Structure formats: C-alpha cells, structure tokens
Amino acid sequence: MRIKQGVFRDILGDGGYRTAASDMGTGHAEATASSVFRSLGMTVDTLSYREPIERHVERLQHIRPEVLYTMPSILDRILLAADDPPSFGIRQVILVGEIAAPGWMRHAAGRLGIGPDAIADTYGSIEIGTVAYYDRRHGRYLLAEGLEAEGIGAEALGEAYEPLPAGEQVLVLTSAVREAFPALRYVTYDVVRDLRPIVADGVRRQSFQSIVKRIGPDLKHGEKISIYDIENAVYRHIRDAVVRVNVAGNALRVHLHGASNADQALIGRVRADLQDRIPEIGAMIRGGMLAGIEVVAEAGFDDEQSRGAVKNKKIFYT
C-alpha cells in the first residue's frame, strides 16, 4: 500500500486533484484503490465492471471525477459507448491490468479531450502488488521500490517455450519488502523489451521499454503474437476503434469495432502493416502457422459479452 501510494503520488504530482473514480475489475488493484486515493486526500467513487457500460457512462457524467483509475478494456468500452467523453471532466487517467500500447493511449487521450501525457500506465500483479509505472520523462517503465528484476529467455522455463526475439525477455522479480508472500525469483510470464538499469533522479533504477505479451504453454502459437504491436499498427491508420484479436483455426482475425466506415483501401493498409511491421506475424504466415490476416471493420460491439471477462486485450480462440 505504501509503495502504491508513492507511485500514485509521483504520477499525480502537484496537479491539485481532489476527486477520483475507480472503475476496475477484481483483485489487488480494485481492493486497494479506494484506500490509496483517500490516503492522498482525495474522495473516491467506485464503479463495478459488472454493470452495463451505459451505467458507467451515466455515473461518470454525474460524478465528473478528475482522476479515473481503470483498465484499458473497460476504457475501450466506455469510449465506444459515450457520445461526448470530454463531458466526464477527467483530467488524468491511471491504467492497470493490461497491456497499453502507445498508439492506443494516444487514441484514448484524444477521445477524452486530454493530452497524451495525462494517461499514465502502471503494471502490477496479485502476487507482487505494484511492480512498475511508465515515466514519460525517460520514456520507460521504472520498477517500484524494493523490487529487483532480471530477464531470462523463455527456453529456460522448459521445452514448451520457444526462444523470444532479440531484446525480449521474461520478467523475473524478487522482492525485498514483502512481509506475507515471499517473492524470490518469481516468474511473471510477462515479456518485456529492453530490460536495463537507468539513472532516474540520481538513483540507479531498473527499467524496461514496454510489456509486449504474456507467454504460456496453453497459448499455442498465440505466444508469438503481441497485442501491443497489433494495436500500435492499427492506430497508425484508424483513430476510433476498439481492437479485438481472434484466432480461428490458423487464421488471425483482427476486429475493429466502431470502424464500419473504413473503406477497403484503409483496411488493406492496416492488414499490410500488421504483416510487414510485426516480424513474428509475417514469419508465421510464411511458415504456414497462420494462413493469413483478416481485418474486419464492424459497427456494433457486444458489450454484454465483454462484461463476462474484464480483460479483453488478449488473443481469443475459436
């Protein structure tokens, strides 16, 4: 709790924020949010992800929080359902729980009518707590106090895992501050890029450039596919869309909800970017592991289905 308070204090700075809303799933982030905001002298309202998304929009328009603490998938749904997101009055967003690609964050900031620097990403887990946060001064994620991080190759975890591309490693954490759950070389299964120490405010801090995916033997060839890279490629071309990725058989299908007005030329540019700018996808197509990429622009979005699983920035298999 103390470490999370310090991270939030760093993010919020001297912005003079007095009100917050926590629109979260379950687990460590949801359980600690209210206490952390109150410890910083703020009032906080809590929204449930199980409520219909229209209810989220109504509540945000009513309470008008200066700070919104939420997950990328929930914010996706809010932005798709809201007619006028700037009417919420949100000045700062703090994210947690899922991968947040820079292209997606710029898109979300634009829809809320705030600058890109007003969206801050944090990274944590139930087992460890708050792990890291994105520091825009350095353009990197800085590890929280009391944690030591190392990176290992995926092949070190067993034969089920294939080697990762150069510059990517599985994040392994050791905590010097936990009292209840000892963490000694805890394997997160999250893959980070460019893990290395830097000097921040005169102190040597471990850092990484980005979290790109999670690996596991149950993910089939999906462990080669990075939602982070897919969203960055999509948002180079399309501004207002919610991205969902599906693998059916050996075909990769990228659904763009809310982009029904995208013409075939634009869809073609997105498809080419996905294949040409993400080496792993191109290699899987050439090797026959994927038959190809289908980009589907859709008008509607089944929000009730999204409520069944709070985390939606992942590969769905059918």
C-alpha positions in Angstrom: 0.0 0.0 0.0 2.8 2.4 0.9 4.6 1.7 -2.4 1.4 2.1 -4.4 0.8 5.5 -2.7 4.2 6.6 -3.7 3.7 5.6 -7.3 0.3 7.4 -7.5 1.9 10.5 -5.8 4.6 10.5 -8.5 2.0 10.2 -11.3 -0.4 12.9 -9.9 2.3 15.3 -8.9 1.1 18.7 -7.8 -2.0 18.6 -10.0 -4.3 19.5 -7.1 -6.6 16.6 -7.8 -9.4 16.2 -5.3 -11.8 13.6 -6.8 -11.3 10.1 -8.3 -13.3 7.2 -9.7 -12.1 3.6 -9.6 -13.6 1.6 -12.5 -11.9 -1.7 -12.0 -12.2 -5.5 -12.2 -11.2 -7.5 -9.2 -8.1 -8.4 -7.4 -5.2 -6.3 -5.9 -5.8 -3.1 -7.9 -9.5 -3.0 -7.1 -9.1 -3.9 -3.4 -6.5 -1.1 -2.7 -7.8 1.7 -4.9 -10.1 3.5 -2.5 -7.7 3.4 0.4 -4.8 4.7 -1.7 -6.8 7.6 -3.1 -8.1 8.5 0.3 -4.6 8.4 1.8 -3.7 11.1 -0.8 -6.6 13.3 0.4 -9.0 12.6 -2.4 -12.6 11.5 -2.4 -13.3 8.4 -4.5 -16.3 6.7 -6.1 -16.2 3.0 -7.1 -17.9 1.6 -10.2 -18.4 -2.1 -10.9 -17.3 -3.7 -14.2 -20.3 -6.0 -14.0 -22.7 -3.0 -14.6 -23.8 -2.4 -18.2 -21.4 0.1 -19.9 -24.2 2.6 -20.2 -24.3 2.8 -16.4 -20.6 3.5 -16.3 -21.2 6.4 -18.8 -24.1 7.8 -16.7 -22.1 7.6 -13.5 -19.0 9.3 -15.0 -21.2 12.1 -16.4 -22.7 12.6 -12.9 -19.7 12.4 -10.6 -17.2 14.0 -13.1 -14.0 12.6 -11.4 -10.8 14.5 -12.1 -8.9 11.1 -12.0 -10.0 7.9 -13.5 -8.3 4.6 -12.4 -9.3 1.9 -14.8 -8.3 -0.9 -17.1 -7.7 -0.5 -20.9 -10.5 -2.9 -21.8 -13.0 -1.0 -19.6 -11.9 2.4 -21.0 -12.3 0.9 -24.5 -15.9 0.1 -23.8 -16.6 3.5 -22.2 -15.2 5.4 -25.1 -17.2 3.3 -27.6 -20.5 3.9 -25.7 -20.1 7.6 -24.8 -21.3 10.3 -27.2 -19.2 13.0 -25.5 -16.3 11.6 -23.4 -14.8 15.1 -22.6 -18.1 15.8 -20.7 -16.8 13.4 -18.0 -14.3 16.2 -16.9 -11.5 13.7 -16.5 -8.1 15.3 -16.3 -5.9 12.3 -15.5 -6.2 8.6 -16.3 -4.2 5.9 -14.4 -4.3 2.4 -16.1 -3.5 -1.0 -14.7 -4.1 -4.7 -15.5 -3.5 -5.0 -19.3 -1.0 -4.1 -22.0 -1.5 -0.4 -23.0 0.2 0.3 -26.4 1.3 3.9 -27.0 -0.9 4.2 -30.1 -3.9 3.1 -28.1 -3.1 5.6 -25.3 -2.9 8.5 -27.7 -6.2 7.4 -29.2 -7.9 7.2 -25.8 -6.5 10.6 -24.7 -7.8 12.3 -27.8 -11.3 10.9 -27.3 -11.2 12.2 -23.7 -10.0 15.6 -24.8 -6.8 15.4 -22.7 -3.2 15.4 -23.7 -1.3 12.1 -24.2 0.8 12.8 -21.1 -2.4 12.7 -19.0 -2.7 8.9 -19.3 -0.3 7.0 -17.1 0.2 3.2 -17.2 1.0 1.1 -14.2 1.9 -2.6 -14.0 1.2 -4.9 -11.1 0.0 -8.4 -10.1 -1.9 -10.0 -7.3 1.2 -11.9 -6.3 3.6 -8.9 -6.2 1.5 -5.8 -5.9 2.6 -2.7 -7.8 5.5 -3.6 -10.0 6.3 -0.6 -12.2 4.9 2.6 -13.8 5.6 4.4 -17.0 7.7 7.5 -16.5 7.3 9.8 -19.5 10.5 11.8 -18.7 12.5 8.7 -19.5 10.1 7.0 -21.9 10.4 3.8 -19.9 8.7 1.8 -17.1 10.5 2.2 -13.8 10.4 -0.6 -11.2 8.8 0.2 -7.9 10.7 0.4 -4.7 12.0 -2.8 -3.2 11.9 -4.9 -6.3 14.9 -6.5 -8.2 14.2 -7.6 -11.8 16.0 -9.9 -14.1 15.2 -11.2 -17.5 15.5 -14.7 -18.7 15.0 -16.5 -22.0 11.7 -18.3 -22.5 13.6 -21.5 -23.2 14.9 -21.5 -19.6 11.3 -22.2 -18.5 11.1 -25.6 -20.2 10.7 -27.3 -23.6 7.2 -25.9 -24.1 8.6 -22.5 -24.7 10.3 -21.2 -27.9 13.1 -18.6 -27.8 12.0 -15.0 -27.8 13.1 -12.4 -30.4 16.3 -10.4 -29.6 15.7 -7.8 -26.9 12.8 -9.6 -25.3 12.9 -11.4 -22.0 10.6 -13.0 -19.5 10.5 -10.8 -16.4 11.5 -12.4 -13.1 11.1 -10.5 -9.8 12.5 -10.6 -6.3 11.0 -8.5 -3.6 12.9 -7.2 -0.5 9.9 -5.6 1.1 7.0 -8.1 1.1 6.0 -9.4 4.6 3.3 -12.0 3.8 4.1 -13.5 0.4 7.9 -14.1 -0.1 8.9 -13.5 -3.7 12.2 -14.9 -4.7 12.9 -15.1 -8.5 9.1 -15.1 -9.1 8.5 -15.8 -12.8 5.8 -13.4 -14.1 5.5 -15.0 -17.6 5.2 -11.4 -18.9 7.6 -10.5 -21.7 9.4 -7.1 -21.6 11.6 -5.3 -24.1 15.0 -3.7 -23.4 15.3 -4.5 -19.7 18.2 -2.5 -18.3 19.0 -0.1 -15.4 19.0 3.7 -15.9 19.7 6.6 -13.6 16.5 8.4 -12.6 16.6 11.4 -10.3 20.2 10.5 -9.4 19.2 6.9 -8.4 20.0 3.7 -10.3 16.7 2.2 -11.2 15.8 -1.0 -13.1 13.6 -0.3 -16.1 12.2 -1.6 -19.4 10.8 -0.1 -22.6 7.5 -2.0 -22.7 5.5 -5.1 -21.8 4.6 -6.8 -25.1 2.9 -10.1 -24.3 2.4 -12.9 -21.9 3.6 -16.4 -22.7 2.3 -19.8 -21.5 2.1 -23.4 -22.9 -1.7 -23.0 -23.2 -1.4 -20.1 -25.7 -0.4 -22.3 -28.7 1.2 -20.1 -31.3 -0.5 -17.1 -29.7 2.6 -16.6 -27.6 4.3 -15.3 -30.6 1.6 -12.6 -31.2 1.8 -9.3 -29.4 -1.4 -7.3 -28.7 0.9 -4.3 -28.0 2.3 -4.5 -31.6 -1.0 -5.1 -33.2 -2.7 -2.1 -31.5 0.2 0.2 -32.4 -0.1 -0.9 -36.1 -3.9 -0.4 -36.1 -3.8 3.1 -34.5 -1.3 4.3 -37.1 -4.2 4.2 -39.5 -7.6 4.2 -37.6 -8.3 6.5 -34.7 -11.7 5.5 -33.4 -12.0 1.7 -33.0 -11.9 -1.0 -30.3 -9.5 -3.8 -31.3 -10.2 -7.4 -30.5 -8.0 -10.2 -31.9 -9.3 -13.7 -32.7 -7.5 -16.8 -33.9 -9.9 -19.2 -35.7 -8.1 -22.4 -36.8 -4.9 -21.0 -38.2 -6.3 -17.6 -39.4 -5.7 -14.4 -37.5 -8.7 -12.1 -37.4 -8.4 -8.5 -36.2 -11.9 -7.0 -35.4 -12.2 -3.2 -35.5 -15.4 -2.4 -33.6 -16.7 1.1 -34.3 -14.9 1.4 -37.6 -17.6 0.4 -40.0 -16.9 3.4 -42.2 -13.4 2.3 -43.0 -13.0 1.7 -46.8 -11.2 -1.3 -48.3 -8.1 0.8 -49.1 -7.7 1.7 -45.4 -8.4 -1.9 -44.3 -5.7 -3.0 -46.8 -3.2 -0.6 -45.3 -3.9 -1.9 -41.8 -3.5 -5.5 -43.0 -0.2 -4.8 -44.7 1.1 -3.0 -41.7 0.2 -6.0 -39.4 2.0 -8.4 -41.7 5.0 -6.3 -42.6 5.8 -4.4 -39.4 5.4 -7.3 -37.0 8.1 -9.8 -37.9 6.6 -12.6 -35.8 3.3 -12.5 -37.7 5.0 -12.3 -41.1 7.2 -15.3 -40.2 4.2 -17.3 -39.0 2.4 -16.7 -42.3 5.4 -17.6 -44.4 5.9 -20.7 -42.3 2.3 -21.8 -42.6 1.4 -21.5 -38.9 -1.0 -18.7 -39.9 -3.0 -18.8 -43.1 -3.2 -15.1 -43.2 -4.6 -12.0 -41.6 -8.2 -10.8 -41.9 -9.1 -7.3 -40.8 -12.8 -6.9 -40.2 -14.4 -3.4 -39.7 -17.6 -3.7 -37.6 -20.2 -1.2 -36.4 -21.5 -2.9 -33.4 -19.9 -4.2 -30.2 -21.4 -6.8 -27.9 -20.8 -5.2 -24.5 -22.6 -7.9 -22.6 -20.1 -10.4 -23.8 -17.2 -8.1 -22.7 -18.7 -8.0 -19.2 -18.1 -11.7 -18.8 -14.3 -11.2 -18.9 -12.9 -8.0 -17.7 -9.6 -8.4 -19.5 -10.1 -8.4 -23.3 -6.7 -7.3 -24.6 -5.7 -10.8 -25.4 -5.9 -13.5 -28.1 -9.3 -15.1 -28.3 -9.5 -18.7 -29.8 -12.5 -20.2 -31.6 
